[in-house]
Amino acid sequence: MASICNQISSSSTSVLRWNHDVFLSFRGEDTRYKFTDHLYAALVNKSIRTFRDDKLKRGEEIAPELLKVIEESRLSIVIFSENYATSRWCLDELVKIMECRQKIRQIVVPIFYHVDPSDLRKQKGSFGKAFASYERDGRDSKEKIQRWRAALTDASNLSGWHLSEGYESRHIKEITENIFKRLNCKQFVVDSKLVGMDSRVKEIGFRLDLESNDVRIIGIYGIGGIGKTTISKVVYNQLFYEFEHASFLEDVSKISKNQGLFHLQNQLLCDILEVGENKYISTTGQGSNMIRNILQSKKVFIVLDDVDDSDQLESLVGNHDWLGKGSRVIVTTRNKHLLTVQRVDELYEVEKLNFEEGYELFNWHAFRQNLPKQDFIDLSYDAICYCQGLPLALKILGSLLIDKTRPQWQSELQKLKREPVEKIHNILKQSFHGLDHTQKDIFLDIACCFKGEDKDFLSRILDGCNFYVERGSKDLSDKCLITILYNRINMHDLVQQMGWQIVREKFPNEPSKWSRLWDSEDIERAFATSKVKTNL
């Protein structure tokens, strides 16, 4: 399992340095001006960034710049032709390609062009003759020849295309469409700057345990804007091709409310059956039966993003019995309790960024570099402390302040003490909307008056109002709105500010009409206003 986790971790950053979609490896004398040229043109026509080695000067050793190109490619296509093994250059390319498959999970697609895959596997025919020549020659070490042999054997066992007859144009069309689907339809665009991602993705790797053939459902939870969706997208991008079928359903809570659960069920079925848009079902009951029957025989990778109701889980993945051997499901949510009810195999709470990570992420968005400008060091520190390690806030606030003057920075940061950034506020507020009436009251009481207090003290005060704090605080903790540590109730500063804003928003300038008062200046204004009205 450790090896899998290391691969996931190391590959998570490879998304940032892919300069090519496809690297073509081929024996020039065999296919350069025919099959390879036609395939290259078809890939480029599909807007697939394809590298074809037709400019680098050939020598005894493979060029370092070519090794770098291979590392920076998302997928390699290896065209095995009659004389492929007679080229030391091609064999060195293949060794590097198979190393990238192992270390950074690069996709490798072999094409057996008028050769038998068993000739590669057993090094027979023209491949056997080539190796016999190398061994007689004595120029290459036994270790190097063995690496070539191992790479050929491993590549021969990969799923690919065997072209021996039929129209090449038809084969090229099928190959191009398949490559396009694997590269584009399943991949997600993630932020160009991912900070602190490797350790978090590695934690998910441990929990997924890909080397096991059992069924595993993993839950990722945390407050809004903490990075749950980004983490799941990075993991999905790196692993979806390890499965027979894959599906990533975004914004499950929003779509189920606006369009109905059966819409998500249809999308899941389309992804798993790998067809275009189609309406398979019209009711959730019908959809559940069809999904269960189809998934039981398949090894699938499914991500359900932003789930907020147990019905969504039950209708889309049911339970472990719905899924075929080796299947994996990731569920992201703001509500830990949903995952407990579903009996997921592993839970992972996404933690906020530490100061160093927040420092890097904020400066990247505010200054387009890892360090702040000299005149803004103190203000950057204030902004980072305000965000309290919340990635969404660091990105939004950094982007808001970019290219502004120092006085403008000071003005914006001063404004934040009273009025939060609307985009950050709205994301966090979604969790508040999911509370019932009693939970909302308890949350606002904590945000305005009881943050940092002892839970028993809070219970003695609020239970007298029939608020049932023991249960209510557990609900708020499950929904990541508060934390309880050593019996003390706490919450993220931005979550607290969200609560303040909710109290103020109907009457922003009339504190006498607010349901709660906590700031001394607002209390004075409220009493002053009331006194004036009484005198009138």
C-alpha positions as a printed Julia matrix, in Angstrom:
536×3 Matrix{Float64}:
   0.0     0.0     0.0
   2.85    2.38    0.78
   4.1     2.24   -2.81
   0.69    3.21   -4.13
   0.49    6.13   -1.73
   3.93    7.35   -2.77
   2.88    7.18   -6.41
  -0.26    9.17   -5.73
   1.66   11.76   -3.74
   4.43   12.22   -6.29
   2.01   12.31   -9.19
  -0.26   14.9    -7.63
   2.18   17.62   -8.59
   2.73   16.24  -12.09
  -0.49   17.91  -13.18
   1.33   21.21  -12.83
   4.13   20.36  -15.23
   2.47   18.52  -18.1
   3.62   20.33  -21.2
   2.33   17.66  -23.59
  -0.74   15.44  -23.68
   0.89   12.66  -25.71
   4.44   11.5   -26.35
   4.88    9.36  -29.48
   7.58    6.69  -29.38
   8.26    4.97  -32.73
  10.97    3.57  -35.02
  11.35    6.29  -37.61
  12.46    4.09  -40.48
   9.38    1.87  -40.08
   6.47    4.26  -39.64
   7.57    7.92  -39.64
   6.05    8.9   -42.99
   3.03    6.58  -42.91
   1.16    5.33  -39.86
   2.88    7.55  -37.27
   2.47   10.67  -39.4
  -1.24    9.98  -39.93
  -1.77    9.26  -36.23
   0.1    12.42  -35.25
  -2.05   14.52  -37.6
  -5.26   12.97  -36.22
  -4.23   13.67  -32.62
  -3.27   17.27  -33.38
  -6.55   17.73  -35.23
  -8.31   16.78  -31.98
  -6.36   19.56  -30.2
  -4.31   16.95  -28.35
  -0.85   18.38  -27.67
   1.37   15.69  -29.16
   5.16   15.5   -29.17
   6.8    13.71  -32.11
  10.58   13.39  -32.05
  11.54   14.54  -35.52
  13.94   17.39  -34.67
  16.38   16.12  -32.04
  19.71   14.9   -33.33
  20.15   11.16  -32.88
  23.2     9.75  -31.14
  24.33    6.76  -29.14
  22.57    7.94  -25.96
  19.05    9.31  -25.63
  19.09   13.1   -25.32
  18.42   14.55  -21.82
  15.9    16.98  -23.28
  13.9    14.04  -24.64
  13.82   12.39  -21.22
  12.38   15.63  -19.85
   9.7    15.67  -22.56
   8.63   12.15  -21.59
   8.33   13.15  -17.94
   6.19   16.14  -18.89
   3.7    14.11  -20.96
   0.42   12.86  -19.58
   0.29    9.83  -21.86
   2.77    7.9   -24.02
   1.87    5.98  -27.17
   4.48    3.37  -28.11
   4.26    2.09  -31.68
   5.96   -1.31  -31.76
   6.95   -2.09  -35.33
   9.13   -4.79  -36.95
  12.44   -3.01  -36.31
  11.59   -1.17  -33.09
  14.03   -3.21  -30.99
  16.92   -2.57  -33.39
  17.08    1.02  -32.1
  18.9     1.53  -28.81
  17.32    5.0   -28.73
  13.8     3.54  -28.91
  14.57    0.99  -26.19
  15.93    3.72  -23.92
  12.76    5.73  -24.56
  10.69    2.71  -23.6
  12.6     2.18  -20.35
  11.99    5.82  -19.42
   8.31    5.6   -20.38
   7.75    2.52  -18.21
   9.55    4.24  -15.32
   7.17    7.19  -15.65
   4.24    4.79  -15.62
   5.49    3.36  -12.35
   6.57    6.57  -10.62
   4.13    9.25  -11.79
   1.26    7.07  -13.06
   1.72    8.12  -16.67
  -0.74    6.4   -19.0
   1.02    4.11  -21.49
  -0.78    2.84  -24.61
   1.01    0.27  -26.81
   0.22   -0.16  -30.51
   1.44   -3.45  -31.99
   1.91   -2.46  -35.62
   2.1    -5.67  -37.66
   3.95   -7.44  -34.85
   2.76  -10.09  -32.41
   2.67   -8.96  -28.74
   4.04  -12.38  -27.77
   7.21  -11.59  -29.76
   7.79   -8.65  -27.4
   6.88  -10.65  -24.33
   9.22  -13.51  -25.14
  11.66  -11.52  -27.3
  11.14  -13.73  -30.35
  11.21  -13.0   -34.07
  12.77   -9.67  -35.02
  12.92   -8.72  -31.34
  14.86  -11.85  -30.5
  17.3   -11.19  -33.35
  17.88   -7.64  -32.14
  18.76   -8.79  -28.63
  20.99  -11.55  -29.91
  22.86   -8.88  -31.86
  23.24   -6.69  -28.76
  24.6    -9.61  -26.73
  27.11  -10.55  -29.45
  28.16   -6.95  -29.9
  29.18   -6.54  -26.26
  28.83   -2.73  -26.33
  25.92   -2.75  -23.9
  26.07   -3.99  -20.31
  24.05   -7.0   -19.21
  22.13   -4.73  -16.8
  21.12   -2.37  -19.61
  19.99   -5.21  -21.88
  17.99   -6.65  -19.0
  16.24   -3.29  -18.48
  15.33   -3.27  -22.18
  13.96   -6.8   -21.96
  11.94   -6.04  -18.81
  10.45   -2.88  -20.37
   9.37   -4.79  -23.5
   7.8    -7.56  -21.42
   5.9    -5.1   -19.22
   4.69   -3.09  -22.21
   3.51   -6.21  -24.04
   1.13   -6.95  -21.16
  -0.6    -3.57  -21.32
  -3.95   -3.08  -22.98
  -3.57   -1.5   -26.41
  -4.19   -2.03  -30.14
  -3.02   -4.91  -32.33
  -2.95   -3.71  -35.97
  -2.45   -6.51  -38.44
  -5.19   -6.0   -41.0
  -7.99   -3.62  -41.96
  -7.99    0.02  -42.96
  -5.43    2.06  -41.04
  -7.65    5.14  -41.2
 -10.33    3.28  -39.23
  -7.81    2.15  -36.62
  -6.42    5.66  -36.3
  -9.92    7.08  -35.79
 -10.64    4.58  -32.99
  -7.28    5.2   -31.3
  -7.63    8.98  -31.5
 -11.16    8.97  -30.07
 -10.08    6.71  -27.23
  -7.07    8.88  -26.38
  -9.2    12.02  -26.53
 -11.71   10.51  -24.11
  -9.05    9.35  -21.68
  -7.26   12.68  -21.64
 -10.07   15.17  -21.84
 -13.42   13.76  -20.83
 -12.25   12.34  -17.53
  -9.69   14.93  -16.46
 -10.49   17.96  -14.3
  -8.73   21.29  -14.42
  -7.29   22.13  -11.01
  -5.71   25.34   -9.77
  -2.35   26.2   -11.27
  -0.95   26.66   -7.77
  -1.65   23.83   -5.33
  -0.1    24.31   -1.91
   0.03   21.62    0.77
  -1.61   19.15   -1.59
   0.9    16.3    -1.55
   0.48   15.38    2.11
  -3.3    15.54    1.91
  -3.49   13.46   -1.26
  -1.13   10.93    0.3
  -3.5    10.57    3.26
  -6.32    9.75    0.86
  -4.04    7.22   -0.84
  -3.53    5.36    2.43
  -7.26    5.17    2.97
  -8.1     4.08   -0.58
  -5.63    1.14   -0.36
  -5.68    0.36   -4.09
  -3.74   -2.87   -3.65
  -6.71   -4.42   -1.87
  -9.46   -6.04   -3.96
 -12.22   -5.18   -1.51
 -14.79   -2.39   -1.84
 -13.91    0.82   -0.02
 -15.93    4.0     0.55
 -13.92    6.99    1.8
 -15.41   10.11    3.37
 -13.73   13.54    3.15
 -15.26   16.23    5.33
 -14.56   19.8     6.47
 -15.91   23.35    6.42
 -16.7    25.09    3.15
 -13.65   26.36    1.28
 -11.21   24.01    3.02
 -10.29   22.18   -0.22
 -12.37   18.97   -0.21
 -13.32   19.21   -3.87
  -9.81   20.15   -5.02
  -8.27   17.2    -3.18
 -10.8    14.77   -4.64
 -10.21   16.13   -8.16
  -6.45   15.69   -7.89
  -6.89   12.11   -6.64
  -9.45   11.41   -9.38
  -7.18   12.78  -12.12
  -4.4    10.46  -11.03
  -6.4     7.27  -10.5
  -9.45    7.11  -12.76
  -7.67    5.13  -15.47
  -6.84    2.38  -12.94
 -10.51    1.36  -13.05
 -12.82   -0.09  -15.67
 -15.14    2.9   -15.37
 -15.15    6.21  -13.48
 -17.53    9.03  -12.66
 -17.16   12.34  -10.82
 -20.46   13.94   -9.8
 -19.96   17.59   -8.8
 -22.3    19.7    -6.64
 -24.51   16.76   -5.7
 -26.52   18.75   -3.14
 -27.18   21.65   -5.53
 -28.07   19.49   -8.54
 -30.32   17.15   -6.56
 -32.29   20.15   -5.24
 -32.54   21.96   -8.58
 -32.87   19.08  -11.05
 -33.69   16.0    -8.99
 -31.73   12.94   -7.92
 -32.69   11.05  -11.07
 -30.66   13.59  -13.09
 -27.54   12.6   -11.14
 -28.42    8.94  -11.55
 -28.62    9.42  -15.31
 -25.26   11.16  -15.34
 -23.7     8.33  -13.33
 -25.1     5.72  -15.71
 -23.83    7.64  -18.74
 -20.35    7.83  -17.22
 -20.22    4.15  -16.29
 -21.68    2.91  -19.58
 -19.48    5.45  -21.43
 -22.14    6.81  -23.73
 -23.29   10.3   -24.56
 -26.14   12.08  -22.84
 -29.06    9.72  -22.45
 -32.13    9.47  -20.23
 -32.1     5.96  -18.83
 -34.52    6.53  -15.99
 -37.18    9.0   -14.87
 -37.62    8.06  -11.2
 -35.06    7.6    -8.41
 -36.4     4.16   -7.52
 -35.91    2.93  -11.07
 -32.48    4.55  -11.14
 -31.34    2.88   -7.91
 -32.25   -0.56   -9.21
 -30.48    0.0   -12.52
 -27.33    1.43  -10.88
 -27.11   -1.46   -8.42
 -27.47   -4.08  -11.17
 -24.82   -2.43  -13.36
 -22.24   -1.59  -10.69
 -22.2    -5.05   -9.08
 -20.23   -6.52  -11.97
 -17.8    -3.63  -12.54
 -14.69   -2.19  -10.91
 -15.53    1.51  -10.69
 -14.17    4.72   -9.22
 -16.9     7.19   -8.19
 -16.62   10.59   -6.52
 -19.74   12.18   -5.03
 -18.88   15.82   -4.34
 -20.68   18.01   -1.78
 -23.28   15.58   -0.47
 -25.66   16.97    2.17
 -28.38   14.31    2.5
 -28.3    10.56    3.13
 -30.88   10.04    0.35
 -28.27   11.19   -2.16
 -25.82    8.5    -1.04
 -28.46    5.79   -0.89
 -29.73    6.6    -4.39
 -26.33    6.83   -6.08
 -24.09    4.19   -4.47
 -26.31    2.46   -1.93
 -23.93    0.36    0.12
 -20.9    -1.88   -0.38
 -23.05   -4.64   -1.89
 -23.86   -2.42   -4.86
 -20.21   -2.26   -5.99
 -17.97   -4.72   -7.81
 -14.69   -5.99   -6.37
 -11.9    -3.42   -6.26
 -14.3    -0.47   -6.54
 -13.61    2.79   -4.72
 -15.96    5.64   -3.78
 -15.01    9.06   -2.39
 -17.71   11.19   -0.75
 -17.08   14.84    0.13
 -19.38   16.63    2.56
 -19.61   19.29    5.24
 -21.55   16.88    7.45
 -19.53   14.16    9.16
 -22.7    12.53   10.48
 -23.79   11.55    6.95
 -20.6     9.54    6.54
 -21.11    7.82    9.87
 -24.66    6.82    8.95
 -23.42    5.5     5.6
 -20.79    3.44    7.46
 -17.91    4.53    5.28
 -14.65    2.61    5.68
 -12.41    5.61    6.37
 -12.91    9.24    7.39
 -10.58   12.1     6.56
 -11.05   15.6     7.94
  -9.32   18.21    5.8
  -7.27   20.46    8.04
  -6.62   24.12    7.39
  -3.27   25.14    5.9
  -0.48   25.86    8.34
   1.04   29.36    8.34
   3.85   28.5     5.9
   1.4    26.95    3.43
  -1.04   29.85    3.8
   1.82   32.31    3.37
   2.83   30.7     0.06
  -0.72   30.39   -1.3
  -1.71   33.94   -0.44
   1.43   35.52   -1.87
   1.07   33.55   -5.07
  -2.37   35.06   -5.64
  -1.56   38.54   -4.3
   1.87   39.01   -5.91
   2.19   36.14   -8.45
   5.21   34.9    -6.48
   5.94   32.99   -3.29
   7.14   36.02   -1.32
   5.42   39.38   -0.71
   6.81   42.65   -1.97
   9.02   44.38    0.59
   6.53   47.18    1.32
   3.69   44.72    1.91
   5.22   42.2     4.33
   3.31   43.44    7.38
   0.02   43.76    5.5
   0.44   40.27    4.0
   0.91   38.91    7.5
  -2.35   40.59    8.63
  -4.25   39.19    5.62
  -2.93   35.66    6.17
  -3.83   35.77    9.87
  -7.35   36.93    8.93
  -7.85   33.92    6.64
  -6.81   31.44    9.36
  -5.53   28.82    6.89
  -8.73   28.59    4.81
  -7.53   28.04    1.2
 -10.61   29.61   -0.4
 -10.22   32.78    1.66
  -6.48   33.02    0.96
  -7.08   32.74   -2.8
 -10.02   35.13   -2.93
  -8.45   37.77   -0.68
  -5.11   37.53   -2.49
  -6.81   37.99   -5.86
  -8.82   40.91   -4.46
  -5.68   42.75   -3.33
  -3.45   42.08   -6.34
  -1.96   45.2    -7.99
  -3.48   47.53   -5.35
  -1.52   50.22   -3.55
  -0.52   50.05    0.11
  -3.25   52.54    1.19
  -5.81   50.45   -0.73
  -4.6    47.33    1.07
  -4.96   49.08    4.43
  -8.47   50.2     3.53
  -9.56   46.72    2.4
  -8.14   45.02    5.5
  -9.79   47.57    7.77
 -13.11   46.98    6.03
 -12.8    43.22    6.63
 -13.04   43.75   10.38
 -16.63   44.86    9.89
 -17.71   43.39    6.57
 -16.48   40.01    5.19
 -15.71   39.37    1.54
 -19.08   38.47    0.02
 -17.82   35.46   -1.93
 -16.21   33.92    1.17
 -19.28   34.72    3.27
 -21.67   33.06    0.81
 -19.64   29.84    0.68
 -19.53   29.53    4.46
 -23.18   30.54    4.79
 -24.3    27.44    2.9
 -23.57   25.38    6.0
 -25.77   27.68    8.11
 -28.69   27.26    5.73
 -28.55   23.5     6.3
 -29.3    23.85   10.03
 -32.71   23.56   11.66
 -34.15   26.42   13.7
 -32.72   25.33   17.05
 -29.27   24.6    15.57
 -29.22   28.07   14.0
 -29.99   29.69   17.34
 -27.27   27.75   19.14
 -24.78   28.54   16.39
 -25.49   32.27   16.49
 -25.32   32.3    20.3
 -21.88   30.67   20.18
 -20.65   32.95   17.38
 -21.78   36.11   19.15
 -21.35   35.32   22.83
 -19.92   31.93   23.76
 -16.95   31.17   21.53
 -14.16   29.77   23.73
 -16.5    29.01   26.64
 -16.81   25.73   28.53
 -19.48   23.46   27.03
 -21.01   22.71   30.45
 -21.34   26.44   31.1
 -23.08   26.89   27.77
 -25.42   24.0    28.52
 -26.5    25.47   31.85
 -27.46   28.74   30.14
 -29.08   27.5    26.94
 -30.77   24.32   28.16
 -33.01   26.57   30.21
 -34.27   27.89   26.87
 -34.99   24.32   25.69
 -32.08   24.41   23.23
 -30.67   20.98   24.19
 -27.06   22.01   23.78
 -25.61   18.5    24.15
 -27.31   17.36   20.98
 -27.07   20.71   19.23
 -23.33   21.08   19.79
 -22.78   17.55   18.42
 -24.73   18.49   15.27
 -22.72   21.7    14.8
 -19.47   19.8    15.34
 -20.46   17.17   12.76
 -21.17   19.97   10.3
 -17.72   21.47   10.97
 -19.12   24.76   12.25
 -17.61   24.37   15.72
 -14.89   22.31   17.37
 -14.97   20.91   20.89
 -11.57   20.31   22.47
 -10.99   19.78   26.18
 -14.69   20.62   26.63
 -14.14   24.1    25.16
 -16.28   25.27   22.26
 -14.46   27.05   19.47
 -14.93   27.94   15.81
 -12.96   29.27   12.87
 -12.71   33.08   12.91
 -14.29   33.37    9.45
 -17.16   31.11   10.51
 -17.7    33.35   13.54
 -17.65   36.43   11.31
 -20.2    34.71    9.07
 -22.47   34.36   12.13
 -22.03   38.04   12.99
 -22.93   39.04    9.45
 -26.1    36.93    9.52
 -27.24   38.75   12.68
 -26.5    42.15   11.15
 -27.6    41.68    7.55
 -31.31   42.63    7.78
 -30.6    45.86    9.67
 -26.88   46.57    9.13
 -26.97   50.04   10.7
 -29.6    49.47   13.41
 -28.08   47.34   16.19
 -31.18   47.88   18.33
 -33.01   45.53   15.95
 -30.41   42.75   16.04
 -31.21   39.52   17.82
 -27.85   39.55   19.61
 -25.31   42.19   20.68
 -21.66   41.45   21.44
 -19.57   44.49   20.46
 -19.38   47.32   23.0
 -19.72   50.04   20.35
 -22.82   48.38   18.91
 -24.3    48.01   22.39
 -23.81   51.75   23.03
 -25.39   52.6    19.66
 -28.34   50.31   20.38
 -29.01   51.92   23.78
 -28.54   55.42   22.36
 -31.02   54.72   19.58
 -33.54   53.24   22.0
 -33.18   56.24   24.32
 -33.8    58.68   21.47
 -36.92   56.79   20.37
 -38.2    56.71   23.98
 -37.74   60.47   24.36
 -39.57   61.05   21.11
